[in-house]
Amino acid sequence: MGKVFDSIDEQLRRWIDAQPMWFVATAPLDADGRVNVSPRGGDSLSVLGAHRVGWVDFTGSGIETIAHLRENGRACVMFASFDLRPRIVRLHGRGQVHWPGTAVFEEVTALHPPHPSTRAVITVDVERISDSCGWGVPVMDVVTDERELLRQFAEKKGPDGMDVYRAQKNTSSIDGLPGL
């Protein structure tokens, strides 16, 4: 283990696709700013090329990933297997935010089931691809059913209510960086 890859090849793409959960880490430029790690999952991520991934970004109570990417673009996407074969894969790169109505937003959302809380698409141009042993990650049984809470919340609010929610919760990061 501990290999650096030239690209996301077909075997690695299949492994990434099989992971039910993954994480994205970002940070502001300000040394006193807060580092953020967000868990993600469901049918929302696609490998878009040998050095590019993208995912549908759902509305949340915060906007850290988007705010940090808008400020500086730095991102690390991490996958960890919880099954019997331990492995961690990290994709370091530069991320961009794509809003509804843009070509990239349409391209990536078309690859996944529609979701009423979709607020943006994130892409990361991957500069470094590596894996590590994952021996310290516990073996866990994963239930891969989607939690319905976010979908139900967004459906109950409706499109106008989601716009209001985003205006209340997603306009700036916890460090005051611009969000939506």
ABEGO torsion letter per residue (X at the ends): XGBBBABBBAAAAAAAAABABBBBBBBBABAABBBBBBBBBEBABBBAEAABBBBBBBBBABAAAAAAAAAAGBBBBBBBBABABBBBBBBBBBBBBBBBGBAAAAAAAAABBBBAABABBBBBBBABBBBBAGAABBBBBBBABBBAAAAAAAAAAEAAAAAAAAAAAAABBAAGBBBX
